[in-house]
């Protein structure tokens, strides 16, 4: 992800960013139209929205890859390619041509200033889930949380909160993650955090209510991996 400031400073792009956060990816792309070669910032947002839609809906990957290709050899292109590759491995998807180790891909853009703390998060989560290296991942999440607090990136901090939740802090941090995502206006992410919290709460009335809300959001936004069959 690119830092919000790159988009929110331009009203026409700010609208699309907010639509993306609401899970209205098609509306965001309709609003953005086609990027001109002279407008790399618009092309970057188009790529982010298109990849984001794929990560949540697990539909056709071709539009995401095409949008990434339009960015050329840039840190954002590397980050987005790593995200698609990581998601493919996580969900055992058949994504021909995406054979690189996403951990290595994220490592190459850790210090890209335009990406903020997001490469650090993706490097940490892929290290944990693909390599089984929890200590390295935890150090990454701690760094992400500090970076997010220093810069006021509440959405990024919500990811750190969710992944640093252990022991007695599990439910409180899961709740915090839900609240932080609500503060950021990130509806798909709220549903994912509610789902995680529901699983932690077990067989309780609150968990049942959360699952009902998650199912509603998943159906409305087409989030395939949050639907409960």
Residue frames as a rotation matrix with the C-alpha (Angstrom) as fourth column:
UNK 1
0.568 0.823 0.000 0.00
0.823 -0.568 0.000 0.00
0.000 0.000 -1.000 0.00
UNK 2
-0.373 -0.585 0.720 1.06
0.522 -0.774 -0.358 3.52
0.767 0.243 0.594 -0.75
UNK 3
-0.807 0.071 -0.586 0.77
0.506 -0.429 -0.748 6.09
-0.305 -0.900 0.311 2.00
UNK 4
0.139 0.988 0.069 -2.69
0.924 -0.104 -0.369 7.67
-0.357 0.115 -0.927 2.06
UNK 5
0.108 -0.106 -0.989 -1.27
0.105 -0.988 0.117 11.16
-0.989 -0.116 -0.095 1.65
UNK 6
-0.866 -0.498 0.041 -0.35
0.067 -0.034 0.997 10.39
-0.495 0.867 0.063 -1.95
UNK 7
-0.619 0.711 0.333 -4.04
0.689 0.289 0.664 9.96
0.376 0.641 -0.669 -2.76
UNK 8
0.162 0.795 -0.584 -5.94
0.965 -0.251 -0.074 12.06
-0.205 -0.552 -0.808 -0.25
UNK 9
-0.435 -0.381 -0.816 -4.23
0.252 -0.921 0.296 15.24
-0.864 -0.077 0.497 -1.41
UNK 10
-0.949 0.185 -0.255 -6.09
-0.299 -0.279 0.912 14.88
0.098 0.942 0.320 -4.73
UNK 11
-0.356 0.884 0.303 -9.89
-0.756 -0.082 -0.650 15.01
-0.550 -0.460 0.697 -4.32
UNK 12
0.360 0.550 -0.754 -10.64
-0.899 0.419 -0.125 12.76
0.247 0.723 0.645 -7.30
UNK 13
-0.303 -0.537 -0.787 -8.31
-0.223 0.843 -0.489 10.09
0.926 0.027 -0.376 -5.94
UNK 14
-0.872 0.014 0.490 -9.50
-0.490 -0.017 -0.871 10.54
-0.004 -1.000 0.022 -2.35
UNK 15
0.140 0.990 0.002 -13.00
-0.978 0.138 -0.154 9.47
-0.153 0.020 0.988 -3.40
UNK 16
0.411 -0.028 -0.911 -11.63
-0.475 0.847 -0.241 6.23
0.778 0.532 0.335 -4.88
UNK 17
-0.695 -0.711 -0.109 -9.51
-0.231 0.364 -0.902 5.57
0.681 -0.602 -0.417 -1.79
UNK 18
-0.609 0.537 0.584 -12.55
-0.727 -0.083 -0.682 5.87
-0.318 -0.839 0.441 0.47
UNK 19
0.478 0.764 -0.435 -14.57
-0.871 0.475 -0.124 3.61
0.112 0.438 0.892 -1.85
UNK 20
-0.082 -0.604 -0.793 -11.75
-0.302 0.773 -0.558 1.06
0.950 0.194 -0.246 -1.66
UNK 21
-0.906 -0.290 0.309 -11.82
-0.355 0.122 -0.927 1.16
0.231 -0.949 -0.214 2.13
UNK 22
-0.184 0.930 0.317 -15.58
-0.878 -0.011 -0.479 0.57
-0.442 -0.366 0.819 1.99
UNK 23
-0.501 -0.060 0.863 -15.09
0.107 0.986 0.131 -2.55
-0.859 0.158 -0.488 -0.12
UNK 24
0.686 0.724 -0.074 -16.61
0.082 -0.178 -0.981 -0.88
-0.723 0.667 -0.181 -3.17
UNK 25
-0.276 -0.951 0.136 -13.76
0.228 0.073 0.971 -1.85
-0.934 0.299 0.196 -5.48
UNK 26
-0.242 0.219 0.945 -15.70
0.963 0.170 0.207 -1.77
-0.115 0.961 -0.252 -8.75
UNK 27
0.826 0.563 0.041 -17.09
0.564 -0.825 -0.038 1.68
0.013 0.054 -0.998 -8.00
UNK 28
0.459 -0.745 -0.484 -13.59
-0.004 -0.547 0.837 2.88
-0.888 -0.382 -0.254 -7.11
UNK 29
-0.507 -0.680 0.529 -12.21
0.498 0.270 0.824 1.61
-0.703 0.682 0.202 -10.41
UNK 30
0.195 0.656 0.729 -15.11
0.976 -0.202 -0.079 3.10
0.096 0.727 -0.680 -12.37
UNK 31
0.905 0.145 -0.399 -14.38
0.258 -0.935 0.245 6.43
-0.337 -0.324 -0.884 -10.71
UNK 32
0.116 -0.966 -0.229 -10.66
0.002 -0.230 0.973 6.23
-0.993 -0.114 -0.025 -11.50
UNK 33
0.875 0.240 -0.420 -11.10
-0.408 -0.101 -0.907 5.33
-0.260 0.966 0.009 -15.16
UNK 34
0.741 -0.653 0.156 -7.94
0.638 0.614 -0.465 4.67
0.208 0.444 0.871 -17.15
UNK 35
0.529 -0.628 -0.571 -4.61
0.243 -0.532 0.811 5.96
-0.813 -0.568 -0.129 -15.98
UNK 36
0.947 -0.320 -0.018 -2.52
-0.145 -0.380 -0.913 8.04
0.285 0.868 -0.407 -18.36
UNK 37
0.377 -0.890 -0.255 1.22
0.762 0.455 -0.460 7.47
0.526 -0.021 0.850 -18.59
UNK 38
-0.344 -0.512 0.787 1.68
0.075 -0.851 -0.520 10.98
0.936 -0.120 0.331 -17.24
UNK 39
0.194 0.502 0.843 -0.24
-0.846 -0.349 0.402 10.18
0.496 -0.791 0.358 -14.05
UNK 40
-0.469 -0.475 -0.745 1.67
-0.123 0.870 -0.478 7.48
0.875 -0.132 -0.466 -12.15
UNK 41
-0.893 0.183 0.412 -0.18
-0.429 -0.066 -0.901 8.24
-0.138 -0.981 0.138 -8.90
UNK 42
0.139 0.983 -0.119 -3.53
-0.965 0.108 -0.240 7.34
-0.223 0.148 0.963 -10.46
UNK 43
0.199 -0.135 -0.971 -1.98
-0.540 0.812 -0.223 4.18
0.818 0.568 0.088 -11.93
UNK 44
-0.836 -0.547 -0.052 -0.69
-0.227 0.430 -0.874 3.27
0.501 -0.719 -0.483 -8.48
UNK 45
-0.553 0.698 0.455 -4.14
-0.681 -0.064 -0.730 3.60
-0.480 -0.713 0.511 -6.92
UNK 46
0.364 0.660 -0.658 -5.73
-0.909 0.406 -0.095 1.61
0.204 0.632 0.747 -9.74
UNK 47
-0.223 -0.538 -0.813 -3.23
-0.296 0.832 -0.469 -1.18
0.929 0.136 -0.345 -9.08
UNK 48
-0.941 -0.134 0.311 -3.84
-0.328 0.134 -0.935 -1.07
0.084 -0.982 -0.171 -5.33
UNK 49
-0.154 0.970 0.185 -7.62
-0.882 -0.050 -0.469 -1.23
-0.446 -0.236 0.864 -5.71
UNK 50
0.381 0.298 -0.875 -7.46
-0.784 0.607 -0.135 -4.01
0.491 0.737 0.465 -8.30
UNK 51
-0.536 -0.632 -0.560 -5.10
-0.157 0.726 -0.670 -6.12
0.830 -0.271 -0.488 -6.18
UNK 52
-0.832 0.276 0.481 -7.15
-0.523 -0.105 -0.846 -5.41
-0.183 -0.955 0.232 -3.06
UNK 53
0.195 0.957 -0.213 -10.28
-0.976 0.168 -0.138 -6.65
-0.097 0.235 0.967 -4.83
UNK 54
0.169 -0.197 -0.966 -8.51
-0.429 0.868 -0.252 -9.87
0.887 0.457 0.062 -5.77
UNK 55
-0.816 -0.576 -0.041 -7.21
-0.207 0.358 -0.910 -10.45
0.539 -0.734 -0.412 -2.24
UNK 56
-0.633 0.639 0.436 -10.70
-0.621 -0.082 -0.780 -10.18
-0.463 -0.764 0.449 -0.79
UNK 57
0.354 0.914 -0.197 -12.79
-0.836 0.215 -0.505 -11.78
-0.420 0.343 0.840 -3.51
UNK 58
-0.416 -0.624 0.661 -10.32
-0.207 0.773 0.599 -14.31
-0.885 0.112 -0.451 -4.99
UNK 59
0.728 0.685 -0.026 -11.69
-0.123 0.093 -0.988 -13.79
-0.675 0.722 0.152 -8.48
UNK 60
0.806 -0.428 0.409 -9.78
0.544 0.263 -0.797 -13.50
0.234 0.865 0.445 -11.74
UNK 61
0.359 -0.757 -0.545 -6.16
0.560 -0.293 0.775 -12.59
-0.747 -0.584 0.319 -11.02
UNK 62
-0.051 -0.445 0.894 -5.49
0.996 -0.084 0.015 -11.29
0.069 0.892 0.448 -14.55
UNK 63
0.660 0.303 0.688 -6.74
0.351 -0.933 0.074 -7.71
0.664 0.193 -0.722 -13.94
UNK 64
0.926 -0.358 -0.118 -4.58
-0.006 -0.326 0.945 -7.45
-0.377 -0.875 -0.304 -10.83
UNK 65
0.140 -0.930 0.340 -1.48
0.688 0.338 0.642 -8.62
-0.712 0.144 0.687 -12.68
UNK 66
0.136 -0.034 0.990 -2.17
0.905 -0.404 -0.138 -6.26
0.404 0.914 -0.024 -15.58
UNK 67
0.909 0.244 0.337 -2.55
0.094 -0.910 0.404 -3.31
0.406 -0.335 -0.850 -13.22
UNK 68
0.669 -0.739 -0.080 0.71
0.160 0.038 0.986 -4.23
-0.726 -0.673 0.144 -11.51
UNK 69
0.045 -0.667 0.743 2.50
0.947 0.265 0.180 -4.52
-0.317 0.696 0.644 -14.85
UNK 70
0.567 0.255 0.783 1.43
0.597 -0.783 -0.178 -0.97
0.568 0.568 -0.596 -15.70
UNK 71
0.973 -0.205 -0.109 3.52
-0.043 -0.619 0.784 0.28
-0.228 -0.758 -0.611 -12.75
UNK 72
0.513 -0.840 -0.175 6.79
-0.358 -0.025 -0.933 -0.91
0.780 0.541 -0.314 -14.26
UNK 73
0.030 -0.632 -0.774 9.76
0.654 0.598 -0.463 -1.72
0.756 -0.492 0.431 -12.03
UNK 74
-0.104 0.046 0.993 8.67
-0.507 -0.862 -0.013 0.13
0.856 -0.505 0.113 -8.90
UNK 75
-0.947 -0.249 0.204 8.62
-0.289 0.378 -0.880 -0.70
0.142 -0.892 -0.429 -5.18
UNK 76
-0.215 0.943 0.253 4.81
-0.815 -0.031 -0.578 -0.69
-0.537 -0.331 0.776 -5.22
UNK 77
0.352 0.308 -0.884 4.77
-0.818 0.561 -0.130 -3.22
0.456 0.768 0.450 -8.06
UNK 78
-0.570 -0.637 -0.518 7.06
-0.250 0.736 -0.630 -5.48
0.783 -0.230 -0.579 -6.02
UNK 79
-0.848 0.296 0.440 4.88
-0.455 0.018 -0.890 -5.12
-0.271 -0.955 0.120 -2.92
UNK 80
0.114 0.985 -0.133 1.66
-0.918 0.054 -0.393 -5.87
-0.380 0.167 0.910 -4.79
UNK 81
0.141 -0.146 -0.979 3.19
-0.636 0.745 -0.203 -8.83
0.759 0.651 0.012 -6.62
UNK 82
-0.859 -0.502 -0.099 4.32
-0.218 0.534 -0.817 -10.20
0.463 -0.680 -0.568 -3.28
UNK 83
-0.520 0.746 0.417 0.83
-0.700 -0.092 -0.708 -9.81
-0.490 -0.660 0.570 -1.86
UNK 84
0.420 0.696 -0.583 -0.77
-0.903 0.382 -0.195 -11.72
0.087 0.608 0.789 -4.73
UNK 85
-0.155 -0.577 -0.802 1.90
-0.414 0.775 -0.478 -14.43
0.897 0.257 -0.359 -4.53
UNK 86
-0.933 -0.187 0.309 1.53
-0.347 0.227 -0.910 -14.76
0.100 -0.956 -0.276 -0.75
UNK 87
-0.145 0.963 0.227 -2.27
-0.854 -0.006 -0.520 -14.97
-0.500 -0.269 0.823 -0.98
UNK 88
0.325 0.218 -0.920 -1.94
-0.796 0.588 -0.142 -17.62
0.510 0.779 0.365 -3.68
UNK 89
-0.567 -0.611 -0.553 0.19
-0.179 0.746 -0.642 -19.77
0.804 -0.265 -0.532 -1.44
UNK 90
-0.841 0.259 0.474 -1.95
-0.508 -0.078 -0.858 -19.15
-0.185 -0.963 0.197 1.62
UNK 91
0.100 0.986 0.135 -5.12
-0.723 0.165 -0.671 -20.29
-0.683 -0.031 0.729 -0.16
UNK 92
-0.428 -0.379 0.820 -3.43
0.166 0.859 0.484 -22.89
-0.888 0.343 -0.305 -2.41
UNK 93
0.642 0.642 -0.418 -4.44
-0.230 -0.359 -0.904 -21.05
-0.731 0.677 -0.083 -5.57
UNK 94
0.175 -0.540 0.823 -3.16
0.866 0.482 0.132 -21.94
-0.468 0.690 0.552 -9.03
UNK 95
0.852 0.020 -0.523 -1.35
-0.114 -0.968 -0.222 -18.77
-0.511 0.248 -0.823 -10.07
UNK 96
0.569 -0.656 0.497 1.07
0.818 0.516 -0.255 -19.65
-0.089 0.551 0.830 -12.89
UNK 97
0.235 -0.608 0.758 4.19
0.482 -0.605 -0.634 -17.52
0.844 0.515 0.150 -13.08
UNK 98
0.449 -0.058 0.892 4.09
-0.660 -0.694 0.287 -16.38
0.602 -0.718 -0.349 -9.46
UNK 99
0.680 -0.243 -0.692 6.76
0.333 0.943 -0.004 -18.71
0.654 -0.228 0.722 -8.15
UNK 100
-0.313 -0.854 0.415 9.07
-0.069 -0.416 -0.907 -16.38
0.947 -0.313 0.071 -6.22
UNK 101
-0.281 0.149 -0.948 9.20
0.924 0.309 -0.225 -16.48
0.259 -0.939 -0.225 -2.43
UNK 102
0.515 0.549 0.659 7.08
0.399 -0.833 0.383 -13.52
0.759 0.066 -0.648 -1.27
UNK 103
0.777 -0.323 -0.541 9.22
0.501 -0.203 0.841 -13.23
-0.381 -0.924 0.004 1.85
UNK 104
-0.296 -0.942 0.156 12.17
0.821 -0.167 0.546 -12.38
-0.488 0.289 0.823 -0.38
UNK 105
-0.159 0.304 0.939 10.05
0.768 -0.560 0.311 -10.03
0.621 0.771 -0.144 -2.47
UNK 106
0.851 0.524 0.044 8.88
0.364 -0.647 0.670 -8.05
0.380 -0.554 -0.741 0.54
UNK 107
0.454 -0.749 -0.483 12.44
0.697 -0.039 0.716 -7.91
-0.555 -0.661 0.504 1.89
UNK 108
-0.377 -0.671 0.639 13.58
0.925 -0.309 0.221 -5.94
0.049 0.674 0.737 -1.14
UNK 109
-0.175 0.384 0.906 11.20
0.309 -0.853 0.421 -3.03
0.935 0.354 0.031 -0.44
UNK 110
0.190 0.250 -0.950 11.38
0.965 0.129 0.227 -2.78
0.179 -0.960 -0.217 3.35
UNK 111
-0.351 -0.454 -0.819 13.02
0.649 -0.748 0.136 0.63
-0.675 -0.484 0.557 3.16
UNK 112
-0.570 0.213 0.794 10.93
0.675 -0.430 0.600 2.13
0.470 0.877 0.101 0.34
UNK 113
-0.953 0.115 -0.280 9.73
0.132 -0.675 -0.726 5.41
-0.273 -0.729 0.628 1.90
UNK 114
-0.641 0.744 -0.190 6.62
-0.710 -0.481 0.514 5.70
0.291 0.464 0.837 -0.27
UNK 115
-0.144 0.574 -0.806 5.30
-0.018 0.813 0.582 2.40
0.989 0.099 -0.107 1.11
UNK 116
0.241 0.235 0.942 5.56
-0.855 -0.409 0.321 3.32
0.460 -0.882 0.102 4.76
UNK 117
-0.419 -0.398 0.816 5.38
-0.828 0.537 -0.163 0.41
-0.374 -0.744 -0.554 7.18
UNK 118
0.593 0.803 -0.048 3.33
-0.751 0.531 -0.392 -1.88
-0.290 0.269 0.918 4.95
UNK 119
0.324 -0.506 -0.799 6.24
-0.488 0.634 -0.600 -3.91
0.810 0.585 -0.041 3.53
UNK 120
-0.703 -0.571 0.425 7.35
-0.639 0.243 -0.730 -4.59
0.313 -0.784 -0.535 7.10
UNK 121
-0.038 0.775 0.630 3.93
-0.805 0.350 -0.478 -6.04
-0.592 -0.526 0.611 7.91
UNK 122
0.783 0.406 -0.472 3.75
-0.618 0.590 -0.519 -8.18
0.068 0.698 0.713 4.79
UNK 123
-0.117 -0.894 -0.433 7.28
-0.549 0.421 -0.722 -9.45
0.827 0.153 -0.540 5.35
UNK 124
-0.683 -0.130 0.718 6.38
-0.725 0.236 -0.647 -10.37
-0.085 -0.963 -0.255 8.92
UNK 125
0.235 0.881 0.411 3.12
-0.759 0.431 -0.488 -12.15
-0.607 -0.197 0.770 8.14
UNK 126
0.727 -0.016 -0.686 4.58
-0.547 0.589 -0.594 -14.10
0.414 0.808 0.420 5.23
UNK 127
-0.406 -0.914 -0.019 7.60
-0.636 0.297 -0.712 -15.04
0.656 -0.277 -0.702 7.34
UNK 128
-0.509 0.291 0.810 5.27
-0.743 0.327 -0.584 -16.40
-0.435 -0.899 0.050 10.01
UNK 129
0.404 0.874 0.272 2.76
-0.597 0.477 -0.646 -18.20
-0.693 0.099 0.714 7.81
UNK 130
0.842 -0.111 -0.528 5.04
-0.437 0.434 -0.788 -19.48
0.316 0.894 0.317 5.05
UNK 131
-0.058 -0.965 -0.254 8.33
-0.348 0.258 -0.901 -20.02
0.936 0.036 -0.351 6.89
UNK 132
0.626 0.386 -0.677 7.00
0.436 0.547 0.715 -20.72
0.646 -0.743 0.174 10.38
UNK 133
-0.477 -0.867 -0.142 9.40
0.690 -0.270 -0.671 -18.16
0.544 -0.418 0.728 11.87
UNK 134
0.550 0.824 -0.136 7.32
0.707 -0.372 0.602 -16.63
0.445 -0.427 -0.787 14.65
UNK 135
0.213 -0.497 -0.841 10.14
0.758 -0.460 0.463 -14.80
-0.617 -0.736 0.278 16.51
UNK 136
-0.828 -0.529 0.184 11.19
0.513 -0.585 0.628 -12.90
-0.225 0.615 0.756 13.39
UNK 137
-0.286 0.816 0.502 7.57
0.608 -0.250 0.753 -12.17
0.741 0.521 -0.425 12.56
UNK 138
0.530 0.507 -0.680 6.84
0.846 -0.266 0.462 -10.89
0.053 -0.820 -0.570 16.08
UNK 139
-0.315 -0.721 -0.618 9.77
0.627 -0.646 0.435 -8.50
-0.712 -0.251 0.655 15.89
UNK 140
-0.858 0.044 0.511 8.35
0.444 -0.436 0.783 -7.26
0.257 0.899 0.355 12.60
UNK 141
0.145 0.988 0.049 4.88
0.737 -0.141 0.661 -6.74
0.660 -0.060 -0.749 14.07
UNK 142
0.325 -0.108 -0.940 6.37
0.824 -0.455 0.337 -4.76
-0.464 -0.884 -0.059 16.96
UNK 143
-0.743 -0.650 -0.158 8.21
0.451 -0.662 0.598 -2.55
-0.494 0.373 0.786 14.48
UNK 144
-0.561 0.639 0.527 5.02
0.544 -0.196 0.816 -2.12
0.625 0.744 -0.237 12.47
UNK 145
0.405 0.777 -0.482 3.05
0.879 -0.186 0.438 -1.10
0.251 -0.601 -0.759 15.55
UNK 146
-0.022 -0.492 -0.870 5.63
0.656 -0.664 0.359 1.49
-0.755 -0.563 0.337 16.52
UNK 147
-0.919 -0.305 0.250 5.81
0.378 -0.507 0.775 2.88
-0.110 0.807 0.581 12.99
UNK 148
-0.247 0.917 0.312 2.02
0.683 -0.064 0.728 3.07
0.688 0.393 -0.610 12.80
UNK 149
0.472 0.406 -0.782 1.76
0.867 -0.375 0.328 4.87
-0.160 -0.833 -0.529 16.13
UNK 150
-0.388 -0.732 -0.560 4.49
0.547 -0.672 0.499 7.33
-0.742 -0.112 0.661 15.16
UNK 151
-0.994 -0.056 0.098 2.75
0.113 -0.469 0.876 8.19
-0.003 0.882 0.472 11.89
UNK 152
-0.483 0.875 -0.035 -0.91
-0.579 -0.349 -0.736 7.85
-0.656 -0.336 0.676 12.90
UNK 153
-0.524 0.285 -0.803 -1.63
-0.679 0.429 0.595 4.98
0.514 0.857 -0.032 10.48
UNK 154
-0.237 0.502 0.832 -4.49
-0.869 0.273 -0.412 3.44
-0.434 -0.821 0.372 12.44
UNK 155
0.773 0.513 -0.373 -5.29
-0.631 0.685 -0.365 0.84
0.068 0.517 0.853 9.78
UNK 156
0.103 -0.826 -0.555 -1.74
-0.317 0.501 -0.805 -0.48
0.943 0.259 -0.210 9.77
UNK 157
-0.654 -0.326 0.682 -1.74
-0.726 0.018 -0.688 -0.49
0.212 -0.945 -0.248 13.57
UNK 158
0.355 0.863 0.360 -4.89
-0.902 0.418 -0.111 -2.63
-0.246 -0.285 0.926 13.49
UNK 159
0.670 -0.190 -0.718 -2.93
-0.301 0.814 -0.497 -5.34
0.679 0.548 0.488 11.66
UNK 160
-0.471 -0.881 0.035 -0.18
-0.323 0.135 -0.937 -5.20
0.821 -0.453 -0.348 14.25
UNK 161
-0.326 0.434 0.840 -2.74
-0.941 -0.060 -0.334 -5.41
-0.094 -0.899 0.427 17.07
UNK 162
0.709 0.683 -0.173 -4.31
-0.703 0.705 -0.097 -8.49
0.056 0.190 0.980 15.53
UNK 163
0.581 -0.519 -0.627 -1.01
-0.039 0.752 -0.658 -10.32
0.813 0.407 0.417 15.02
UNK 164
-0.563 -0.764 0.315 0.50
-0.362 -0.114 -0.925 -9.43
0.742 -0.635 -0.212 18.39
UNK 165
0.249 0.769 0.589 -2.49
-0.925 0.010 0.379 -10.90
0.285 -0.639 0.714 20.23
UNK 166
-0.263 -0.332 -0.906 -1.36
-0.017 0.940 -0.340 -13.75
0.965 -0.074 -0.253 22.48
UNK 167
-0.787 -0.124 -0.604 -2.25
0.534 0.353 -0.768 -15.14
0.309 -0.927 -0.211 25.89
UNK 168
-0.221 0.716 -0.663 -4.38
0.806 -0.249 -0.537 -12.90
-0.549 -0.653 -0.522 28.10
UNK 169
-0.510 -0.039 -0.859 -4.03
-0.211 -0.963 0.169 -10.09
-0.834 0.267 0.483 25.55
UNK 170
-0.862 0.079 0.501 -5.71
0.473 0.481 0.738 -12.07
-0.183 0.873 -0.452 22.77
UNK 171
0.040 0.980 0.193 -9.33
0.999 -0.046 0.023 -10.95
0.031 0.191 -0.981 23.10
UNK 172
0.412 0.123 -0.903 -8.51
0.374 -0.926 0.044 -7.34
-0.831 -0.356 -0.428 24.13
UNK 173
-0.553 -0.689 -0.469 -6.19
-0.184 -0.447 0.875 -6.89
-0.812 0.571 0.121 21.15
UNK 174
-0.723 0.405 0.560 -8.66
0.691 0.433 0.579 -8.53
-0.007 0.805 -0.593 18.78
UNK 175
0.373 0.882 -0.288 -11.30
0.874 -0.438 -0.209 -6.07
-0.311 -0.174 -0.934 20.02
UNK 176
0.108 -0.427 -0.898 -8.86
0.042 -0.900 0.433 -3.20
-0.993 -0.084 -0.079 19.59
UNK 177
-0.856 -0.453 0.249 -8.17
0.220 0.116 0.968 -4.30
-0.468 0.884 0.001 16.03
UNK 178
-0.165 0.890 0.426 -11.90
0.985 0.124 0.123 -4.17
0.056 0.439 -0.897 15.23
UNK 179
0.589 0.428 -0.685 -12.15
0.572 -0.820 -0.021 -0.68
-0.571 -0.380 -0.728 16.70
UNK 180
-0.272 -0.783 -0.559 -9.07
-0.021 -0.576 0.817 0.57
-0.962 0.234 0.140 14.87
UNK 181
-0.836 0.001 0.549 -10.37
0.528 0.275 0.804 -0.70
-0.150 0.962 -0.230 11.54
UNK 182
0.258 0.965 0.038 -13.71
0.965 -0.255 -0.069 0.99
-0.057 0.054 -0.997 12.22
UNK 183
0.377 -0.195 -0.905 -11.85
0.241 -0.923 0.299 4.24
-0.894 -0.331 -0.301 12.89
UNK 184
-0.680 -0.705 -0.201 -10.15
-0.075 -0.206 0.976 3.85
-0.729 0.679 0.087 9.51
UNK 185
0.170 0.852 -0.495 -13.45
-0.754 -0.211 -0.622 3.19
-0.635 0.479 0.607 7.73
UNK 186
-0.620 -0.514 -0.592 -12.14
-0.772 0.532 0.347 -0.13
0.137 0.673 -0.727 6.40
UNK 187
0.270 0.923 0.276 -15.22
-0.954 0.296 -0.056 -2.31
-0.133 -0.248 0.960 6.08
UNK 188
0.588 -0.066 -0.806 -13.71
-0.281 0.918 -0.280 -5.55
0.758 0.392 0.521 4.68
UNK 189
-0.486 -0.863 -0.138 -10.98
-0.086 0.205 -0.975 -5.41
0.870 -0.462 -0.174 7.32
UNK 190
-0.394 0.446 0.804 -13.58
-0.918 -0.232 -0.321 -4.88
0.044 -0.865 0.501 10.04
UNK 191
0.672 0.710 -0.212 -15.36
-0.712 0.698 0.082 -8.07
0.206 0.096 0.974 8.97
UNK 192
0.244 -0.666 -0.705 -12.09
0.002 0.727 -0.686 -10.03
0.970 0.166 0.179 9.01
UNK 193
-0.749 -0.535 0.392 -11.28
-0.342 -0.195 -0.919 -8.75
0.568 -0.822 -0.037 12.49
UNK 194
-0.004 0.830 0.558 -14.81
-0.999 0.016 -0.030 -9.55
-0.034 -0.558 0.829 13.71
UNK 195
0.684 0.226 -0.693 -14.41
-0.402 0.910 -0.100 -13.06
0.608 0.348 0.714 12.36
UNK 196
-0.282 -0.887 -0.367 -11.13
0.061 0.365 -0.929 -13.51
0.958 -0.284 -0.049 14.24
UNK 197
-0.694 0.082 0.715 -12.67
-0.684 -0.383 -0.620 -12.15
0.223 -0.920 0.322 17.43
UNK 198
0.399 0.916 0.026 -15.67
-0.898 0.385 0.211 -14.46
0.184 -0.108 0.977 17.09
UNK 199
0.433 -0.311 -0.846 -13.40
-0.039 0.931 -0.362 -17.49
0.901 0.190 0.391 16.81
UNK 200
-0.665 -0.745 0.061 -11.52
-0.047 -0.040 -0.998 -16.39
0.746 -0.666 -0.008 19.94
UNK 201
-0.445 0.573 0.688 -14.76
-0.888 -0.381 -0.257 -15.92
0.114 -0.726 0.679 21.90
UNK 202
-0.997 0.021 0.073 -15.97
0.013 0.994 -0.111 -19.44
-0.075 -0.110 -0.991 21.16
UNK 203
-0.460 0.887 -0.038 -19.58
0.614 0.349 0.708 -20.51
0.641 0.303 -0.706 21.63
UNK 204
-0.660 0.228 -0.715 -21.03
0.515 -0.556 -0.652 -17.31
-0.547 -0.799 0.250 23.06
UNK 205
0.455 0.887 0.080 -23.95
0.720 -0.314 -0.619 -15.04
-0.524 0.339 -0.782 22.14
UNK 206
0.429 -0.350 -0.833 -21.53
-0.351 -0.914 0.203 -12.27
-0.832 0.206 -0.515 21.20
UNK 207
-0.673 -0.723 0.155 -19.62
-0.188 0.370 0.910 -14.59
-0.715 0.584 -0.385 18.87
UNK 208
-0.295 0.658 0.692 -22.86
0.835 0.529 -0.148 -15.63
-0.464 0.535 -0.706 17.20
UNK 209
0.700 0.552 -0.453 -23.82
0.321 -0.810 -0.491 -12.00
-0.638 0.199 -0.744 16.65
UNK 210
0.000 -0.805 -0.594 -20.40
-0.521 -0.507 0.687 -11.24
-0.854 0.309 -0.419 15.21
UNK 211
-0.746 -0.289 0.600 -20.63
0.250 0.713 0.655 -14.18
-0.617 0.639 -0.460 12.81
UNK 212
0.259 0.906 0.334 -24.00
0.827 -0.030 -0.561 -12.92
-0.498 0.422 -0.757 11.59
UNK 213
0.686 -0.071 -0.724 -22.46
-0.193 -0.977 -0.088 -9.51
-0.702 0.200 -0.684 10.87
UNK 214
-0.412 -0.910 -0.047 -19.47
-0.388 0.129 0.913 -11.10
-0.825 0.394 -0.406 9.15
UNK 215
-0.460 0.308 0.833 -21.73
0.678 0.727 0.105 -13.22
-0.574 0.613 -0.543 6.96
UNK 216
0.655 0.740 -0.154 -23.72
0.510 -0.583 -0.633 -10.14
-0.558 0.336 -0.759 5.97
UNK 217
0.408 -0.584 -0.701 -20.60
-0.546 -0.772 0.326 -8.19
-0.732 0.250 -0.634 5.00
UNK 218
-0.588 -0.693 0.417 -19.04
-0.126 0.588 0.799 -11.15
-0.799 0.417 -0.433 3.21
UNK 219
-0.088 0.649 0.756 -22.16
0.842 0.455 -0.292 -11.67
-0.533 0.611 -0.586 1.12
UNK 220
0.805 0.476 -0.355 -22.63
0.266 -0.824 -0.500 -8.01
-0.531 0.308 -0.790 0.28
UNK 221
0.427 -0.733 -0.529 -18.98
-0.728 -0.626 0.279 -7.41
-0.535 0.266 -0.802 -0.66
UNK 222
0.878 -0.025 -0.479 -18.35
-0.335 0.682 -0.650 -10.82
0.343 0.731 0.590 -2.22
UNK 223
-0.045 -0.919 0.392 -15.60
-0.993 -0.002 -0.118 -11.77
0.109 -0.394 -0.913 0.21
UNK 224
0.363 0.299 -0.882 -15.34
-0.481 0.871 0.097 -15.45
0.798 0.390 0.460 -0.66
UNK 225
-0.354 -0.622 -0.698 -12.99
0.210 0.674 -0.708 -16.56
0.911 -0.398 -0.108 2.10
UNK 226
-0.915 0.114 0.386 -15.14
-0.401 -0.344 -0.849 -15.04
0.036 -0.932 0.360 4.84
UNK 227
0.083 0.970 -0.228 -18.27
-0.878 0.180 0.444 -16.86
0.471 0.163 0.867 3.77
UNK 228
-0.635 -0.214 0.742 -19.12
-0.627 0.705 -0.332 -19.77
-0.452 -0.676 -0.582 6.00
UNK 229
-0.461 0.431 -0.775 -20.37
-0.659 0.419 0.625 -22.77
0.594 0.799 0.091 4.06
